Amino acid sequence: PAAIKSCKELLRKVSEMSIEEAKKYTAEVIAQLRISEEGQEGMNAFLEKRKPKWNK
């Protein structure tokens, strides 16, 4: 999933930020990932107790 790529990028970026900047940026990235198509599929799969069907 694209979330893995986003998390790796997040780690690179926050290492150069202050704690407050990193918190804000992390919250923004997580919010964007949750509303993405993959994020919605992941949440639905979790709630429906099934494996997610990731697009390839």
N, C-alpha and C positions, 0 to 999 in steps of 0.2 A: 504493500500500500504506500501511497504518497506520504502518509503520516511519518513513516520511518525517515524518509529523506528530509522532511520538515524538521523532525526532532534533531537530526544530525546538524542541520544548519543552525537551529536554535542554540545548540550547545556551543557552536563556534562563536556565534554572535554575543551571547550573554557573558562569555568569559571576559569580554572587554568592556562590560557595562558596570555601572554601580549596582548595588543590590536593589535599590528602588526602581531603576530603569529596567533591570532584568525581570523583576516581578511583573511590571506593567507589560513589557514586551511578551513575556511568557503567557500571560493571561490573554493577550490579543491573539497570539498564535493558536492557543488551545481553542479559543472561541471560533476562529476561522475553520479549524480542523473539524470541530463538532458539527458545524452547519454544512460542511462539504458533503458531496454524495457518498464518499467512502465513510465519513463519520456517521452519517445517518444509517447506512447499511450496518456498520459495526454496532451501533446502539440498538437498532431493531433486532439484529441477530442475538445480541445479549438478552434483550427482553423476551424474545421468543425462544430462548434456550436452543439455538441452532448455530451452526458454523456460518460465518459471513461468506457471502458470495462476492468476492472482490472482482472487479473488472480487470482484465489483462490487456 
